[in-house]
Amino acid sequence: MTPRPLLFLAPMAGVTNTVFRRLCKGFGADVLTTEFVSAEGILHRNERTKRYLEFHPEERPLGVQLFGANPAHLAEAARAVIDWVNPDFIDLNLGCPVNKVVCKNGGSSLLRDCPLLASVAGTVVKAAGDVPVTAKIRIGWDAHSVNAVEVSRILEAEGIRRIAVHGRTKAQGYSGPADWAVIGEVAKSVSVPVIGNGDISSAAIALQRLQETRVAGLMIGRAAMHHPWIFSEIRQVLAGMPCPEPPALEQQWELIFLHCAKEIEWWGGREDLAMRSMRARLMAYTRGMPGGPRLREQLQRVESLDQVREIAGR
Ligand SMILES: Cc1cc2nc3c(=O)[nH]c(=O)nc-3n(C[C@H](O)[C@H](O)[C@H](O)COP(=O)(O)O)c2cc1C
């Protein structure tokens, strides 16, 4: 029997901390990854970096995603992470389009330099020993240099065990539709599992992508910020059942309150800091709710959970 395709929560900086990851796990996400963590930050024992590495045993299997460009530093960082937190896998970020990362040759910049990419992958794989190393790529640097198939073959040859492909080029950022034809090509070209990523916003789209390509799993990012129950919807549809109705408004607010409460706990009771960090999450949750614009205007200033309850009228 073919195994059920795995559902991954996409790593998202500033979003996928331990609290949000556990929430998505509760809805049926199979595999979680930390947001990207700087290899240099790890080597400097940076305090904020350590916080990015926090996770709860119930999150396993969990990967720590690293970015950087220096193979030796990345390898040392991978070793340090394995010693500190013993993740189930190390994930290499080979797709980040952010200038701060790209100008130091990290993230998607490595897609333009296949020899360096091979060196990064091979060195980290050796350093990680028994801990599997996976990678997350974009389909290329720009429309003239779409090279995801070539890059994936190199990664496979260097011992990378699974490849997530975001179907956009670096130049696209987050605009334009994700190119699932290229994702499908990659899935046909390598024997390691390929995870498709980009624009999966409903169970119907998830099913369609699985029918069109030979991917071993799907990775979901922005849709999970807006409706984290998408994982349970996809699971139900994959099991041959009809897509369930979305949670009623009342349940959606209960979820929001729970997320806020857990975030406050994670911040050690510093409610003001926790709620400031929740503001962007609240903006995403209230998209599509009745009275959304008015709600968001009020929620962008919240400092306490009581204020959220008051704004919600509950
Ligand atoms: C706010 C935000 C932060 C992100 N941070 C990361 C990151 O840390 N590492 C990474 O590999 N991708 C990151 N991404 C990209 C996502 O993992 C994913 O590839 C992209 O959003 C496309 O998937 P989607 O259409 O399901 O959102 C980020 C995306 C967003 C929107």
The ligand as an SDF file (V2000), in Angstrom:
LIG
                    3D

 31 33  0  0  0  0  0  0  0  0999 V2000
    6.4290   35.1620    6.9340 C   0  0  0  0  0  0  0  0  0  0  0  0
    7.2100   34.0980    6.1930 C   0  0  0  0  0  0  0  0  0  0  0  0
    8.3980   33.6460    6.7080 C   0  0  0  0  0  0  0  0  0  0  0  0
    9.1180   32.6380    6.0370 C   0  0  0  0  0  0  0  0  0  0  0  0
   10.2780   32.1520    6.6040 N   0  0  0  0  0  0  0  0  0  0  0  0
   10.9030   31.0920    6.0160 C   0  0  0  0  0  0  0  0  0  0  0  0
   12.0150   30.4570    6.6620 C   0  0  0  0  0  0  0  0  0  0  0  0
   12.4290   30.8340    7.7670 O   0  0  0  0  0  0  0  0  0  0  0  0
   12.5930   29.4010    6.0210 N   0  0  0  0  0  0  0  0  0  0  0  0
   12.1460   28.9450    4.7890 C   0  0  0  0  0  0  0  0  0  0  0  0
   12.7000   27.9830    4.2570 O   0  0  0  0  0  0  0  0  0  0  0  0
   11.0980   29.5230    4.1910 N   0  0  0  0  0  0  0  0  0  0  0  0
   10.4600   30.5550    4.7660 C   0  0  0  0  0  0  0  0  0  0  0  0
    9.3410   31.0780    4.1770 N   0  0  0  0  0  0  0  0  0  0  0  0
    8.8010   30.4640    2.9450 C   0  0  0  0  0  0  0  0  0  0  0  0
    7.7590   29.3790    3.2840 C   0  0  0  0  0  0  0  0  0  0  0  0
    8.3680   28.3260    3.9950 O   0  0  0  0  0  0  0  0  0  0  0  0
    7.1020   28.8200    2.0000 C   0  0  0  0  0  0  0  0  0  0  0  0
    8.1120   28.2740    1.1920 O   0  0  0  0  0  0  0  0  0  0  0  0
    6.3520   29.8920    1.1940 C   0  0  0  0  0  0  0  0  0  0  0  0
    5.5570   30.6930    2.0330 O   0  0  0  0  0  0  0  0  0  0  0  0
    5.4730   29.2350    0.1100 C   0  0  0  0  0  0  0  0  0  0  0  0
    4.5160   28.3750    0.6700 O   0  0  0  0  0  0  0  0  0  0  0  0
    2.9630   28.8300    0.8630 P   0  0  0  0  0  0  0  0  0  0  0  0
    2.4760   29.2840   -0.4830 O   0  0  0  0  0  0  0  0  0  0  0  0
    2.2750   27.6100    1.3780 O   0  0  0  0  0  0  0  0  0  0  0  0
    2.9800   29.9690    1.8330 O   0  0  0  0  0  0  0  0  0  0  0  0
    8.6370   32.1020    4.8180 C   0  0  0  0  0  0  0  0  0  0  0  0
    7.4180   32.5820    4.2980 C   0  0  0  0  0  0  0  0  0  0  0  0
    6.7040   33.5520    4.9670 C   0  0  0  0  0  0  0  0  0  0  0  0
    5.3850   34.0290    4.3930 C   0  0  0  0  0  0  0  0  0  0  0  0
  1  2  1  0
  2  3  1  0
  2 30  2  0
  3  4  2  0
  4  5  1  0
  4 28  1  0
  5  6  2  0
  6  7  1  0
  6 13  1  0
  7  8  2  0
  7  9  1  0
  9 10  1  0
 10 11  2  0
 10 12  1  0
 12 13  2  0
 13 14  1  0
 14 15  1  0
 14 28  1  0
 15 16  1  0
 16 17  1  0
 16 18  1  0
 18 19  1  0
 18 20  1  0
 20 21  1  0
 20 22  1  0
 22 23  1  0
 23 24  1  0
 24 25  2  0
 24 26  1  0
 24 27  1  0
 28 29  2  0
 29 30  1  0
 30 31  1  0
M  END
$$$$
